Amino acid sequence: MWWRVVSVWTGAAIAAFGLIGLLILIPTGVVMPASMQPGSISPAFWPKITCWILVVMGVLAALEGVWKSSAIEELPVQEGEGINGSQLSRIGSALFAFGIMFAAWTLVDLLGLPLTTSLLSVTLGLMFGERRLVRLLAVSILVPVAVFYFFTAVAGVPIPTGSILEHWIL
């Protein structure tokens, strides 16, 4: 089956990209200040966390492709096996979700992180079949607002509010 090869190679590529980030991109691209205050976070902290997540998730995706392929190979092969409508639908949904996330990334400067995250949560929740609309709306509004106020008021970390909402918040 073609998809197990794609799964293994995609997982390996994701893990390799994470390793390239850890071993080459972060050490050469992240500038470390000469003196750091005690208790401050290194500028390389979040890039390293992101790269480690890429490595772990890539390895898991590759292993899943290997494990599933051995279990599926035991199933009888049917005549005319190929991509069916359900698989195309899942691929289309994933590509559409990627497009929505790219649109959200571009909207952060205009709408701000809390509003963009709320809209993204509602959109993806509806797209992937969430039927409890009241719960979806409540979580999509309350979680970004709570995180925003925690980081701005408690942690003192500025969160982008966007050019539209800049005058209304705080």
GIWORA-V516140 format. One record per residue. N is the residue number from 1. OMEGA is omega in degrees with one decimal (none if undefined). D_FIRST is the distance of its C-alpha to the first C-alpha in whole Angstrom. Layout:
BEGIN
n->(N:N)
omega->(OMEGA:OMEGA)
d_first->(D_FIRST:D_FIRST)
END
This chain:
BEGIN
n->(1:2:3:4:5:6:7:8:9:10:11:12:13:14:15:16:17:18:19:20:21:22:23:24:25:26:27:28:29:30:31:32:33:34:35:36:37:38:39:40:41:42:43:44:45:46:47:48:49:50:51:52:53:54:55:56:57:58:59:60:61:62:63:64:65:66:67:68:69:70:71:72:73:74:75:76:77:78:79:80:81:82:83:84:85:86:87:88:89:90:91:92:93:94:95:96:97:98:99:100:101:102:103:104:105:106:107:108:109:110:111:112:113:114:115:116:117:118:119:120:121:122:123:124:125:126:127:128:129:130:131:132:133:134:135:136:137:138:139:140:141:142:143:144:145:146:147:148:149:150:151:152:153:154:155:156:157:158:159:160:161:162:163:164:165:166:167:168:169:170)
omega->(-175.0:-173.5:-179.9:176.3:178.1:-179.9:-179.7:-178.5:176.8:177.1:179.0:179.6:178.4:178.5:179.2:178.1:176.3:178.1:176.9:177.1:-178.8:-172.6:-174.4:-170.5:-178.0:179.5:-178.7:-172.3:-177.9:-178.6:178.6:178.8:-178.5:177.4:180.0:177.5:175.3:-179.7:178.3:-177.5:178.0:176.7:-179.5:-174.5:-176.5:173.9:178.0:177.9:179.8:-179.9:177.2:176.2:177.1:-179.6:-177.3:-178.8:176.9:178.2:178.5:178.2:178.8:179.1:177.1:177.2:178.7:-177.6:-179.7:-177.8:-179.9:178.2:-178.0:179.8:178.8:179.2:178.1:180.0:179.7:179.3:176.2:-178.0:179.9:179.4:176.8:-176.9:179.6:178.6:177.2:178.4:178.9:177.6:177.6:177.9:179.0:178.5:178.0:177.3:176.5:178.1:178.3:179.6:176.0:177.3:178.6:178.7:-179.7:-178.4:-176.6:-180.0:-177.8:-174.3:-176.6:-176.9:-178.5:-178.6:178.5:179.1:177.2:179.4:178.8:179.9:179.2:-177.9:-179.1:177.0:177.9:-178.5:-178.0:165.5:176.9:-175.6:179.4:-170.7:-179.3:178.8:179.0:179.5:-179.8:-180.0:-177.5:178.5:-173.0:-177.1:178.3:179.2:178.8:179.1:178.6:-178.0:175.5:-176.4:-178.4:-174.3:-174.8:-174.8:180.0:179.8:-179.7:177.0:-179.1:179.2:177.9:-177.0:-179.7:-174.8:-174.8:-176.4:-176.0:-173.5:178.6:none)
d_first->(0:4:6:6:7:9:11:12:13:15:16:18:19:21:22:24:25:27:28:29:31:33:34:35:35:37:39:40:40:41:45:47:50:53:54:53:54:54:51:50:46:45:43:40:40:37:35:35:34:31:30:30:28:25:25:24:22:20:20:19:16:15:16:14:11:12:13:11:8:11:12:9:8:12:12:12:10:12:13:12:9:8:10:13:16:16:13:15:18:17:16:20:21:20:21:24:25:25:27:30:30:31:33:35:35:37:39:40:43:44:44:44:41:42:42:39:37:39:37:34:34:35:33:30:31:31:28:26:28:31:34:37:38:41:39:37:40:42:39:39:42:44:41:41:45:46:44:45:49:48:47:50:53:52:50:52:48:48:46:45:47:46:49:50:50:52:55:54:53:55)
END
